[in-house]
Amino acid sequence: MSISGSMSSALSGLNVAARNAEVISSNIANALTEGYGRRELQLSARRLGGTGQGVQVTGIAREINQILIADRRIAEAGAANLDSRASFLSQLETSFGSPENADSLSGRIASLDSAFLAAAAQPESSTRHSQVFDAAEALTKSFQTISSDIQAARSAADTRIASEVEGINRALVSIAELNRNITSLSSGGRDTSALVDQRQQLIDQIATVIPIREVPRENGKIALFTSGGAVLLEGKPAELGFSSVNLITPDMTQSSGALSGLTINGRAVRTDASGPLVGGSLAANFAIRDDLAPAAQANLDAVARDLVGRFQDPAMDATLATGAPGLFTDLGSAFTSTNEVGLASRLRINAAVDPAAGGALWRLRDGLGAAAQGPIGQSALFSAMQSALNDSRPTASGAFAGSTRSLGSLSAQVLSSVASDRLSYETEAGFAAARASALQSLELEGGVDTDRELQDLLLVEQAYAANAKVIQTADDLIQILLGM
């Protein structure tokens, strides 16, 4: 090989070594960066005039395991879905309260039972009458608070849906723009790794909200589909549509048109388990708003209906007219079975016994419809009300319709059901999170290994030094020739 050929080869080696050092430095610097794919320089022999003249860079390869990434995204979406459901049920369980807590729904029922018992022992005591009224009022407040918490959870889920839809739309537009930029750079033979990293980060953001499949297209572009088959990106980005509301009440549902559904490019899509958005936090928020919370409200209303029915029976209080409200009312009126939705939020004490509404506490002893006080020693109505509270009777509605329970037992059963569902979701969420973590660890293992990168950097330094030595030797030879 001629001296000029040797220098040309050595110079190409220096350039490749410098470029390789840059790539390795980038790998080390971004070893913990989310979405970063390890780079590796692609080389080939350089030929000039049919003879070898060193080495050249043909490109930069981005090393990732796309199958592993897809599995990790699905696992993270599942974990986000289950976590959201478990979180809602945990909040609901807190709203019901622990049975041993006096402020819980079960505790309020027990307090009313104790107040009836004490009043029956001392029917002449106005203090006992006040204790019965206060216990009954506190019980209605518990129903109202739990119902308010359920509707607040629905409103929060509705707000989160709007935020997630907005975030998805922004991300899809950005991914489509990155697709175009990647195609443009690829056609010019330039490195697109940084843009692909950005695109992967955006896809990861969407993937926790909606489980998606990434499908490669020509010139480095990709298409995105939900796991249920809906198109999110195929050339142009899809546009998701959703309208949030400021306040949700128990009677508001998606089927009635009071709450917004989801659209993709203007076409309505199902948001239940049969739709294309199964899994992910978006589906979980729709489930909370449209399924889990309404089911919890229905069970709470069933308990409220059971309570109202126990005290609306004229057989218990002879002063009650047929169809008149009992001790517990639906906003002051008698309850009708056609208006059960939201009853818990409308539960009120009969104004006849409420001093603040012009009523009198002695009617708790003498009858809600009594025009005048009776003998102060009669305790029959207090005893009858205590019996009504504790008697086993068929449940008329809710998830436990048809079963025979006391009011306290029915309340405990509803709470137990919530706790059981919460525990089930938490268990599943734990497994999903562990799987996602394991897949992420595998992904990281296949990513940047800083020890390996440092070893490669040492080899690059040696190659650089060797090529520099060749140039130095060639220079020495030229100087000798010039000095002859």
C-alpha positions in Angstrom: 0.0 0.0 0.0 1.3 3.5 -0.8 2.0 6.1 1.8 -1.0 8.2 0.7 -3.2 5.1 0.8 -2.1 4.3 4.3 -2.7 7.9 5.4 -6.2 7.9 3.8 -7.1 4.6 5.6 -5.8 5.9 8.9 -7.7 9.2 8.6 -10.9 7.3 7.9 -10.1 5.2 11.0 -9.7 8.4 13.1 -13.0 9.8 11.9 -14.8 6.5 12.6 -13.2 6.3 16.1 -14.3 9.9 16.9 -17.8 9.2 15.7 -17.9 5.9 17.7 -16.7 7.7 20.8 -19.6 10.2 20.4 -22.1 7.3 20.1 -20.7 5.5 23.1 -20.8 8.8 25.2 -24.4 9.3 24.2 -25.2 5.7 25.3 -23.6 6.2 28.7 -25.1 9.6 29.3 -28.6 8.3 28.5 -28.4 4.9 30.2 -31.3 5.8 32.5 -33.3 7.9 30.1 -36.8 6.7 29.5 -37.4 5.6 25.9 -33.7 5.8 24.9 -32.6 3.1 22.5 -29.0 2.0 22.6 -27.1 3.2 19.5 -24.4 1.2 17.6 -22.3 2.5 14.7 -22.7 0.5 11.5 -19.5 0.3 9.5 -18.3 -1.0 6.1 -15.1 -1.1 4.1 -14.4 1.9 2.0 -13.3 1.2 -1.5 -11.8 3.7 -3.9 -10.9 2.6 -7.5 -11.6 -1.0 -6.6 -9.1 -1.1 -3.7 -9.7 -0.9 0.0 -9.2 2.6 1.4 -10.1 2.3 5.1 -13.5 2.2 6.7 -16.7 4.3 6.5 -19.9 4.8 8.6 -23.0 3.5 6.9 -25.5 4.4 9.6 -26.4 4.2 13.2 -28.5 1.3 14.4 -31.0 1.8 17.3 -31.1 -1.5 19.2 -34.5 -2.3 20.9 -36.7 -5.3 21.5 -40.0 -4.2 20.0 -41.8 -7.3 21.2 -40.6 -6.7 24.8 -41.6 -3.1 24.6 -45.1 -4.0 23.4 -45.6 -6.5 26.2 -44.4 -3.9 28.7 -46.9 -1.4 27.5 -49.8 -3.8 27.7 -48.7 -4.7 31.2 -48.5 -1.1 32.3 -51.9 -0.3 30.8 -53.4 -3.2 32.8 -51.8 -2.1 36.0 -53.0 1.5 35.5 -56.5 0.2 34.9 -56.6 -2.0 38.0 -55.0 0.6 40.2 -57.6 3.2 39.3 -60.5 0.8 40.1 -58.9 -0.3 43.3 -58.3 3.3 44.3 -62.0 4.2 43.8 -63.2 1.2 45.8 -60.7 2.1 48.6 -62.1 5.6 48.7 -65.7 4.2 48.8 -64.7 1.8 51.6 -63.4 4.8 53.6 -66.7 6.7 52.9 -68.7 3.8 54.4 -66.3 3.6 57.3 -65.2 0.7 59.4 -68.0 -0.9 61.4 -66.3 -0.4 64.7 -66.1 3.3 64.0 -69.0 5.2 65.5 -69.0 7.7 62.6 -69.4 4.9 60.0 -72.7 4.0 58.4 -72.9 0.8 60.5 -71.9 2.8 63.6 -74.7 5.3 63.0 -77.2 2.4 62.7 -75.9 1.0 65.9 -76.2 4.4 67.6 -79.8 4.8 66.5 -80.6 1.3 67.8 -79.0 2.3 71.2 -81.0 5.5 71.2 -84.3 3.7 70.6 -83.5 1.3 73.5 -82.6 4.1 75.9 -85.8 6.0 75.0 -87.9 3.0 75.4 -86.5 2.6 79.0 -87.2 6.3 79.7 -90.0 7.5 77.4 -90.8 10.5 79.6 -87.2 11.9 79.1 -87.0 14.7 76.6 -83.2 14.1 76.6 -83.8 10.6 75.3 -86.1 12.0 72.6 -83.3 14.4 71.5 -80.8 11.5 71.4 -83.1 9.5 69.1 -83.6 12.6 66.8 -79.8 13.3 66.8 -79.0 9.7 66.0 -81.6 9.6 63.2 -80.3 12.9 61.8 -76.7 11.7 61.9 -77.7 8.5 60.0 -79.3 10.5 57.2 -76.2 12.7 57.0 -74.1 9.6 56.6 -76.2 8.5 53.7 -75.9 11.9 52.1 -72.1 12.1 52.6 -71.5 8.7 51.1 -73.7 9.5 48.1 -71.9 12.8 47.7 -68.6 11.0 47.8 -69.7 8.6 45.1 -70.9 11.4 42.8 -67.7 13.3 43.5 -65.7 10.3 42.4 -67.8 10.2 39.2 -67.1 13.9 38.6 -63.4 13.3 39.2 -63.4 10.4 36.7 -65.2 12.5 34.2 -62.6 15.3 34.6 -59.7 12.8 34.2 -61.3 11.4 31.0 -61.3 14.9 29.5 -57.7 15.4 30.5 -56.6 12.1 29.1 -58.4 12.6 25.8 -56.8 16.0 25.4 -53.3 14.5 26.2 -53.9 11.6 23.7 -54.9 14.1 20.9 -51.8 16.2 21.5 -49.5 13.1 21.6 -51.0 11.7 18.3 -50.4 15.0 16.5 -46.8 15.1 17.8 -46.2 11.5 16.7 -47.6 12.2 13.3 -45.2 15.1 13.0 -42.3 13.0 14.1 -43.3 10.4 11.5 -42.9 13.0 8.8 -39.6 14.3 10.2 -38.2 10.7 10.5 -39.2 10.0 6.9 -37.6 13.2 5.7 -34.3 12.5 7.5 -34.2 8.9 6.5 -34.5 9.8 2.8 -31.5 12.1 3.2 -29.4 9.3 4.9 -29.3 11.2 8.3 -29.6 9.7 11.8 -33.2 9.6 13.1 -32.5 7.9 16.5 -33.2 11.0 18.6 -36.6 11.5 16.9 -37.4 7.8 17.3 -36.6 8.1 21.0 -39.0 11.1 21.3 -41.7 9.1 19.4 -41.3 6.2 21.8 -41.7 8.4 24.8 -45.0 9.8 23.4 -46.2 6.3 22.6 -45.4 5.2 26.1 -47.5 8.1 27.5 -50.5 7.0 25.4 -50.0 3.3 26.2 -50.8 3.7 29.9 -54.1 5.4 29.0 -55.1 3.2 26.1 -53.4 -0.2 25.4 -52.0 0.2 21.9 -50.2 -1.8 19.2 -47.4 -0.2 17.2 -47.1 -1.3 13.6 -44.1 -0.3 11.4 -44.6 1.3 8.1 -42.2 2.3 5.3 -39.4 4.8 5.7 -39.4 4.6 9.5 -43.0 5.6 10.0 -45.4 3.7 12.4 -49.1 3.3 12.7 -51.0 3.0 16.0 -54.1 0.9 16.8 -55.8 0.2 20.1 -55.7 -3.4 21.3 -59.4 -3.5 20.5 -58.7 -2.5 16.8 -59.6 1.2 16.7 -57.2 3.2 14.5 -55.4 6.0 16.3 -52.7 6.8 13.7 -52.5 5.7 10.1 -50.9 8.5 8.2 -53.1 11.1 9.8 -53.7 11.2 13.6 -57.2 10.3 14.8 -59.1 12.9 16.9 -60.8 11.7 20.1 -63.8 13.7 21.2 -65.3 14.0 24.7 -67.2 16.7 26.7 -66.9 16.8 30.5 -69.6 18.2 32.8 -69.2 20.3 35.9 -71.4 18.3 38.3 -72.8 14.8 38.2 -75.9 13.7 40.0 -77.0 10.1 40.6 -79.6 10.1 37.8 -77.1 11.2 35.1 -75.9 8.4 32.8 -74.3 8.1 29.4 -77.3 6.2 28.0 -79.6 9.0 28.9 -77.4 11.5 27.1 -76.6 13.5 30.3 -73.0 12.3 30.2 -70.6 12.3 27.2 -69.4 9.2 25.5 -66.2 9.0 23.5 -65.9 9.6 19.8 -63.0 8.8 17.4 -63.0 11.0 14.3 -66.6 11.9 15.1 -67.9 8.3 15.4 -69.1 7.1 18.7 -67.3 4.1 20.2 -68.3 1.9 23.1 -66.5 2.6 26.4 -67.5 -0.6 28.2 -65.7 -4.0 28.3 -67.0 -4.8 24.8 -65.5 -1.7 23.2 -62.1 -1.0 21.6 -60.6 0.6 24.7 -60.3 -2.3 27.1 -57.6 -1.8 29.7 -55.7 1.3 30.5 -56.6 4.2 32.8 -59.1 5.7 30.3 -61.3 2.6 30.4 -61.0 2.5 34.1 -62.3 6.1 34.5 -65.2 5.3 32.2 -65.9 2.2 34.3 -65.8 4.3 37.5 -68.1 6.9 36.1 -70.6 4.6 34.4 -70.4 1.3 36.2 -68.6 1.0 39.5 -69.9 4.2 41.0 -73.5 3.9 39.8 -73.5 0.3 41.2 -72.3 1.6 44.5 -75.0 4.3 44.5 -77.6 1.7 43.7 -76.6 -0.5 46.7 -76.5 2.6 48.9 -80.0 3.6 47.7 -81.2 0.1 48.3 -80.1 0.4 52.0 -81.8 3.8 52.2 -84.9 2.3 50.7 -84.8 -0.5 53.3 -84.5 2.1 56.1 -87.3 4.2 54.8 -89.6 1.2 54.3 -89.1 0.0 57.9 -90.4 3.2 59.3 -93.1 4.0 56.7 -95.4 1.1 57.8 -98.7 2.3 59.4 -98.8 -1.0 61.3 -95.8 0.3 63.4 -97.3 3.8 64.0 -101.1 3.9 64.1 -101.1 7.7 63.8 -99.6 7.4 60.3 -102.1 7.8 57.4 -101.8 5.5 54.5 -99.2 6.7 52.1 -97.8 9.3 54.6 -94.1 9.5 55.2 -92.5 7.8 58.2 -89.6 8.9 60.3 -87.3 8.9 57.3 -88.5 10.6 54.2 -87.6 11.3 50.6 -87.1 15.1 50.9 -90.0 15.3 53.2 -92.3 13.1 51.2 -93.2 9.4 51.3 -90.9 7.2 49.2 -92.2 5.6 46.0 -90.4 2.7 44.4 -90.3 4.4 41.0 -88.0 7.1 42.4 -85.2 5.1 44.0 -82.2 6.5 42.2 -80.4 8.9 44.4 -82.6 8.3 47.4 -79.6 8.2 49.8 -78.8 11.8 48.8 -82.4 12.9 49.4 -82.9 11.2 52.8 -84.4 13.5 55.4 -86.0 13.3 58.9 -89.8 13.9 59.0 -90.5 17.5 59.7 -93.1 16.5 62.2 -90.4 15.6 64.8 -87.9 18.3 63.8 -88.1 21.3 66.1 -86.2 23.4 63.5 -89.0 22.7 61.0 -91.8 23.4 63.5 -92.2 19.8 64.6 -92.1 18.3 68.1 -89.8 15.6 69.6 -92.6 14.1 71.7 -94.1 12.7 68.4 -91.3 10.2 68.4 -93.0 8.7 71.5 -96.7 9.4 70.7 -96.7 9.0 66.9 -95.7 11.1 63.9 -99.3 12.0 63.2 -100.4 12.7 66.8 -102.1 16.0 67.3 -101.4 16.1 71.0 -99.1 14.5 73.6 -100.2 11.2 75.1 -99.2 9.6 78.4 -95.5 10.3 79.0 -94.8 6.8 80.2 -95.7 5.0 77.0 -92.8 3.3 75.3 -94.5 1.1 72.7 -93.6 3.2 69.7 -89.9 3.4 70.7 -89.8 -0.4 71.1 -91.6 -0.9 67.8 -89.1 1.4 66.0 -86.2 -0.5 67.5 -87.8 -3.8 66.4 -88.3 -2.4 62.9 -84.7 -1.4 62.7 -83.5 -4.9 63.7 -86.1 -7.2 62.2 -85.0 -9.4 59.3 -86.9 -8.5 56.1 -86.5 -9.0 52.4 -84.3 -6.5 50.6 -86.3 -5.0 47.8 -83.5 -3.8 45.5 -79.8 -3.5 44.9 -77.2 -6.3 44.5 -78.7 -8.2 47.5 -82.4 -8.0 46.4 -84.4 -11.0 47.7 -82.1 -11.7 50.7 -83.5 -11.4 54.2 -81.5 -9.1 56.6 -81.7 -6.5 59.3 -80.7 -3.0 58.3 -77.4 -3.3 60.1 -76.7 -6.7 58.4 -77.6 -5.2 55.0 -75.3 -2.3 55.5 -72.4 -4.6 56.6 -73.0 -6.8 53.6 -72.7 -3.8 51.2 -69.5 -2.7 52.9 -68.1 -6.3 52.8 -68.9 -6.4 49.1 -67.0 -3.2 48.5 -64.0 -4.5 50.5 -64.0 -7.8 48.7 -64.0 -6.1 45.3 -61.3 -3.7 46.4 -59.1 -6.6 47.6 -59.6 -8.5 44.4 -58.6 -5.5 42.3 -55.6 -4.7 44.5 -54.4 -8.4 44.2 -54.7 -8.3 40.4 -53.1 -4.8 40.3 -50.2 -6.2 42.3 -49.6 -9.0 39.8 -50.0 -6.6 36.9 -47.5 -4.2 38.4 -45.0 -7.0 39.1 -45.3 -8.2 35.5 -44.8 -4.7 34.2 -41.8 -4.2 36.5 -40.2 -7.5 35.3 -40.7 -6.6 31.7 -39.2 -3.2 32.3 -36.2 -4.8 33.9 -35.8 -7.1 30.9 -36.0 -4.1 28.6 -33.4 -2.3 30.6 -31.1 -5.3 30.6 -31.3 -5.2 26.8 -30.6 -1.5 26.8 -27.4 0.4 27.7 -24.8 -1.6 29.7 -22.4 1.0 31.0 -19.7 -1.6 31.7 -19.8 -2.8 28.1 -19.9 0.7 26.8 -16.7 1.6 28.8 -15.0 -1.5 27.4 -16.0 -0.5 23.9 -14.7 3.0 24.6 -11.3 1.6 25.6 -11.2 -0.3 22.2 -12.1 2.9 20.4 -9.2 4.7 22.2 -6.8 1.9 21.1 -8.0 2.1 17.5 -7.7 5.9 17.6 -4.1 5.6 18.9 -3.2 2.9 16.3 -4.5 5.1 13.4 -2.7 8.1 14.8 0.5 6.0 15.0 0.1 5.1 11.3 -0.3 8.8 10.4 2.8 9.6 12.5 4.8 6.9 10.8 3.6 8.0 7.3 4.6 11.6 8.2 8.1 10.4 9.3 8.5 8.5 6.0 7.5 11.6 4.0 10.0 13.7 6.0 12.8 11.2 5.3 11.9 11.2 1.6 11.9 15.0 1.5 15.2 15.1 3.2 16.9 12.9 0.7 
